[in-house]
Amino acid sequence: MAQVRAGLPGEAGARRQALVGVVGRCAEAGRRLDAEAAALDQVRGLEGPGAGMALDVAEGRFRALAARTVAAHATLAALRERYAPSATDPVTGSVEQAKDRLLFATAHLNATRRSIDAADGDGTARNLRAAEGAVAQAEILVTGVERLATRLREAAALVPAALTGAEAELTAARHGRSRASLATGELNARLAHADGVLAAVREELTGALPYDPLDALRRITRAVDRLDVGRSGVLDTAALLVARTSLESADDFVTVHRGAVGPEARALLSEAARTPVAGARAAFEADTAARAARGLAERDVRAHGTPYPDTTTIGLPGAVLGGILLAEDPDGGPPATFGGPATRGRRHVRAPG
């Protein structure tokens, strides 16, 4: 939030005026989108001859994603065998949630087909929008598992080089090449801390238990950065990989829980994503902010609880948590539809029979 606050005037009246201006511009954008809602529907063609083609596309994406979900289940099982539990924490439950979204999509794809056969344009549009939203979120969840597997492989391959680079940093610091003006006692304390971190990582690498390579890189880079030697490019690469992974994880979580995540987590994540990540220090800031945003988002989801706990409609709670349905009615409400705040809920959905 620091950058957000830094962009506002210091004086209270001027700050309020600036915020009122932001609210006004957002309201104007919403009005413009509301005015174009009908045109957006026409472009998508969900009620006309284009509905059948849109359904074919959605069904094709669904089939491909169903196969990827099965593969993601196996991928996640393999990751859990190879790495420490913390390594896969960011995607815990992702495969199950993807399956839940796909079950919800199945019901609404079938309902879309029935609506097309019955020439029910409004029913076609609302069910297809619900199905498309569910398929899109299932893809985010599955992609998150696939991407994490790649990031963990990259991190594991980078750990040995990061250790070598860190050793070079320690050697340089011991020979007085730190850019920071540190008292001898403080320098020795930082060297001892870094030595301990590197020794612990080496022990994890050679031990019998699985370890978390991304966390290992995080610990290596942060411990050595305190020496402020700034010579090893491999450590910058490691810090950037860690930050990128944290940003991706937080963004995925917020996106598939957008019905429950509040503004604080969103603002912090947006700030982290906008941070120019050039060098280890900036990467540390982005990593810290992204992880904090993820923590806030998880808190929001826990506080929100499970919507419609007594429903018999398959996938409804997940669809509401994900913002696929807007939770405005006892049946989950309309699907989120392209437009502004006054028109995004214009497609009221009914539970498919």
C-alpha positions in Angstrom: 0.0 0.0 0.0 3.0 2.3 0.4 3.1 3.2 -3.3 -0.7 3.8 -3.4 -0.4 6.2 -0.4 2.8 7.8 -1.9 0.7 8.8 -5.0 -1.8 10.8 -2.9 -1.4 14.4 -1.7 -0.2 14.8 1.9 -2.8 17.4 2.9 -6.1 15.8 4.0 -8.4 18.0 1.9 -6.3 17.5 -1.3 -6.1 13.8 -0.6 -9.9 13.6 -0.3 -10.4 15.5 -3.5 -8.0 13.1 -5.3 -9.9 10.1 -4.0 -13.2 11.6 -5.0 -11.7 12.1 -8.5 -10.8 8.4 -8.6 -14.3 7.4 -7.6 -15.8 9.7 -10.2 -13.7 8.2 -13.0 -14.6 4.7 -11.9 -18.3 5.6 -11.9 -18.0 7.2 -15.4 -16.2 4.0 -16.6 -19.0 2.0 -15.2 -21.7 4.1 -16.9 -19.9 3.8 -20.2 -19.7 0.0 -19.9 -23.4 -0.2 -18.9 -24.3 1.8 -22.0 -22.4 -0.7 -24.1 -23.9 -3.8 -22.5 -26.3 -4.5 -25.4 -23.5 -4.0 -27.9 -21.3 -6.4 -26.0 -24.0 -9.0 -26.1 -24.3 -8.5 -29.8 -20.6 -8.9 -30.3 -20.6 -12.2 -28.4 -23.8 -13.3 -30.2 -25.0 -15.5 -27.3 -28.6 -15.2 -28.2 -28.4 -15.5 -32.0 -26.9 -17.8 -34.5 -23.5 -17.5 -32.9 -24.6 -19.2 -29.8 -24.1 -22.7 -31.2 -20.5 -21.8 -32.2 -19.8 -20.3 -28.8 -21.1 -23.5 -27.2 -18.9 -25.6 -29.4 -15.9 -23.6 -28.4 -16.8 -23.9 -24.7 -17.3 -27.6 -25.0 -14.0 -28.0 -26.7 -12.2 -26.1 -24.0 -14.0 -28.2 -21.4 -12.9 -31.5 -22.9 -9.3 -30.4 -23.2 -9.4 -29.2 -19.7 -10.9 -32.4 -18.3 -7.9 -34.3 -19.6 -5.5 -31.7 -18.2 -7.2 -32.0 -14.8 -6.5 -35.7 -14.7 -2.9 -35.1 -15.6 -2.6 -32.3 -13.0 -3.8 -34.7 -10.3 -0.9 -37.0 -11.2 1.5 -34.1 -11.4 0.5 -32.9 -7.9 0.9 -36.4 -6.5 4.4 -36.6 -7.9 5.3 -33.1 -6.6 4.2 -34.2 -3.1 6.5 -37.2 -3.2 9.5 -35.2 -4.4 9.3 -32.0 -2.4 8.5 -30.8 1.1 4.8 -30.1 1.9 5.5 -26.3 1.8 6.4 -26.6 -1.8 2.9 -27.6 -2.9 1.0 -25.5 -0.3 0.1 -22.8 -2.9 -1.9 -25.3 -5.0 -3.4 -27.3 -2.2 -7.0 -28.1 -3.2 -6.5 -26.7 -6.7 -7.3 -30.0 -8.5 -10.4 -30.6 -6.4 -11.6 -27.1 -7.1 -11.0 -27.5 -10.8 -13.1 -30.7 -10.8 -15.8 -28.8 -8.9 -15.8 -26.0 -11.5 -16.0 -28.6 -14.3 -19.0 -30.3 -12.7 -20.7 -26.9 -12.5 -19.7 -26.2 -16.1 -21.1 -29.6 -17.2 -24.5 -28.8 -15.8 -24.6 -25.4 -17.5 -23.2 -26.6 -20.8 -26.0 -29.2 -20.9 -28.5 -26.5 -20.0 -27.2 -24.3 -22.8 -27.7 -27.1 -25.3 -31.3 -27.5 -24.2 -31.9 -23.8 -24.3 -30.6 -23.6 -27.9 -32.9 -26.5 -28.9 -35.8 -24.7 -27.3 -34.9 -21.3 -28.9 -34.6 -19.8 -25.5 -32.1 -17.0 -26.2 -31.9 -15.6 -22.6 -31.5 -19.1 -21.1 -28.8 -19.8 -23.7 -26.9 -16.7 -22.8 -27.1 -17.0 -19.0 -26.2 -20.7 -18.9 -23.3 -20.3 -21.4 -21.9 -17.4 -19.4 -22.0 -19.5 -16.3 -20.3 -22.4 -18.0 -17.6 -20.2 -19.6 -16.8 -18.7 -16.3 -16.4 -22.1 -14.6 -14.2 -23.4 -17.4 -12.0 -20.3 -17.3 -11.5 -20.7 -13.6 -10.8 -24.4 -13.8 -8.1 -23.6 -16.4 -6.5 -21.2 -14.0 -6.5 -23.8 -11.2 -5.0 -26.5 -13.5 -2.5 -24.2 -15.0 -1.4 -23.2 -11.5 -0.4 -26.8 -10.8 1.4 -27.2 -14.1 3.3 -23.9 -13.7 4.3 -24.7 -10.1 5.8 -28.0 -11.3 7.9 -26.0 -13.8 8.9 -23.4 -11.2 10.0 -26.1 -8.7 12.1 -27.8 -11.4 13.7 -24.4 -12.3 14.4 -23.7 -8.6 15.9 -27.1 -7.9 18.2 -26.7 -10.8 19.2 -23.2 -9.6 19.9 -24.1 -5.9 23.5 -25.4 -6.5 24.5 -22.4 -8.5 22.9 -20.1 -5.9 24.9 -21.7 -3.2 28.1 -21.2 -5.1 27.2 -17.6 -5.8 26.4 -17.1 -2.1 29.7 -18.5 -1.1 31.4 -16.0 -3.3 29.4 -13.2 -1.7 30.5 -14.4 1.8 34.1 -14.5 0.7 33.9 -11.0 -0.7 32.3 -9.8 2.5 35.0 -11.3 4.6 37.6 -9.5 2.6 35.9 -6.1 3.2 34.1 -5.7 -0.1 30.7 -5.1 1.4 29.1 -1.9 0.2 27.5 -1.3 3.7 29.5 0.4 6.5 29.1 -2.3 9.1 30.8 -2.5 12.5 32.9 -5.6 12.8 30.5 -7.2 15.3 27.5 -6.6 13.0 29.4 -8.0 9.9 30.4 -11.1 11.8 26.9 -11.6 13.0 25.5 -11.4 9.4 28.3 -13.7 8.1 27.4 -16.2 10.8 23.7 -16.1 10.0 24.4 -16.5 6.2 26.8 -19.4 7.0 24.1 -21.1 9.0 21.5 -20.6 6.3 23.8 -22.1 3.6 24.7 -25.0 5.8 21.1 -25.8 6.4 20.3 -25.7 2.7 23.2 -28.0 1.9 22.0 -30.4 4.6 18.5 -30.4 3.0 20.0 -31.1 -0.4 22.0 -34.1 0.8 19.5 -35.3 3.4 16.9 -38.1 3.1 13.9 -35.9 3.4 12.4 -33.9 0.6 12.9 -30.1 0.6 11.4 -27.0 -0.9 13.7 -25.5 -3.5 11.8 -22.2 -3.8 12.0 -21.7 -0.1 15.7 -22.6 -0.2 16.3 -19.9 -2.8 14.4 -17.4 -0.7 16.5 -18.1 2.3 19.8 -18.1 0.4 19.2 -14.8 -1.3 17.8 -13.0 1.7 20.6 -14.1 4.0 23.3 -13.1 1.6 21.7 -9.8 0.6 22.2 -8.5 4.1 26.0 -8.6 3.4 25.4 -6.0 0.6 28.2 -7.2 -1.7 26.0 -7.2 -4.8 28.2 -9.2 -7.2 26.4 -12.4 -8.0 23.9 -12.4 -10.9 22.7 -15.9 -10.1 21.3 -14.6 -6.8 19.3 -11.9 -8.6 18.0 -14.6 -11.0 17.0 -16.8 -8.0 15.3 -13.9 -6.2 13.3 -13.0 -9.4 12.2 -16.6 -9.8 10.9 -16.7 -6.2 9.1 -13.4 -6.6 7.5 -14.4 -9.9 6.2 -17.6 -8.4 4.7 -15.8 -5.4 3.0 -13.2 -7.6 1.6 -15.9 -9.9 0.3 -17.9 -6.9 -1.4 -14.9 -5.3 -2.9 -13.7 -8.5 -4.4 -17.2 -9.2 -5.9 -17.4 -5.7 -7.5 -14.0 -5.9 -8.9 -14.7 -9.3 -10.6 -18.0 -8.5 -12.0 -16.5 -5.2 -12.9 -13.1 -6.4 -16.4 -13.4 -4.9 -14.9 -13.4 -1.4 -11.6 -11.5 -1.6 -11.8 -7.9 -0.4 -10.1 -4.7 -1.5 -7.1 -4.8 0.9 -5.7 -8.0 -0.6 -6.4 -6.8 -4.1 -4.7 -3.5 -3.6 -1.6 -5.1 -2.1 -1.4 -7.6 -4.9 -1.8 -4.9 -7.5 1.0 -2.9 -5.9 3.2 -6.0 -5.9 2.5 -6.7 -9.5 3.3 -3.1 -10.5 6.7 -3.0 -8.7 9.5 -2.9 -11.2 11.4 -6.1 -10.4 15.0 -5.3 -11.3 17.5 -6.9 -8.9 17.2 -8.8 -5.7 16.0 -6.0 -3.5 13.0 -5.2 -5.7 12.3 -9.0 -6.0 12.3 -9.3 -2.2 9.7 -6.5 -1.9 7.5 -8.0 -4.6 7.8 -11.5 -3.0 6.9 -10.1 0.4 3.9 -8.1 -0.8 2.6 -11.0 -2.9 2.8 -13.4 0.0 1.1 -10.9 2.2 -1.7 -10.4 -0.3 -2.2 -14.1 -0.6 -2.4 -14.3 3.2 -5.0 -11.5 3.3 -7.0 -13.2 0.5 -7.0 -16.5 2.3 -8.2 -14.7 5.5 -11.1 -13.1 3.5 -12.1 -16.5 2.1 -12.1 -18.1 5.6 -14.2 -15.2 6.9 -16.6 -15.4 4.1 -17.3 -19.1 4.7 -19.0 -21.5 2.4 -21.9 -19.9 0.6 -25.2 -21.8 0.2 -24.0 -24.7 2.5 -27.4 -26.5 2.2 -27.6 -26.3 -1.6 -28.1 -29.5 -3.7 -26.8 -27.7 -6.8 -23.4 -29.2 -7.8 -20.6 -26.6 -7.8 -22.8 -23.7 -6.6 -20.7 -22.7 -3.6 -17.5 -22.7 -5.6 -19.1 -20.7 -8.4 -20.2 -18.1 -5.9 -16.8 -17.9 -4.2 -15.2 -17.6 -7.6 -17.5 -14.8 -8.6 -18.9 -16.8 -11.5 -22.3 -16.2 -10.0 -23.0 -12.9 -8.2 -24.8 -14.3 -5.2 -27.8 -12.0 -5.6 -30.5 -14.6 -5.4 -31.3 -17.8 -3.4 -30.1 -19.9 -6.3 -26.7 -18.2 -6.6 -27.7 -15.3 -8.7 -26.8 -14.3 -12.2 -23.5 -15.1 -13.9 -21.1 -12.2 -14.1 -21.6 -10.7 -17.6 -19.7 -8.2 -19.6 -20.9 -4.7 -18.8 -20.8 -2.2 -15.9 -22.0 -2.3 -12.3 -25.7 -1.8 -13.3 -25.7 -4.4 -16.0 -23.3 -7.2 -15.1 -26.0 -9.2 -13.4 -28.5 -9.0 -16.2 -28.5 -12.7 -16.9 -30.3 -14.3 -14.1 -29.4 -18.0 -13.9 -31.6 -20.9 -12.8 -30.2 -24.1 -11.4 -30.2 -26.6 -14.4 -32.7 -29.4 -14.1 
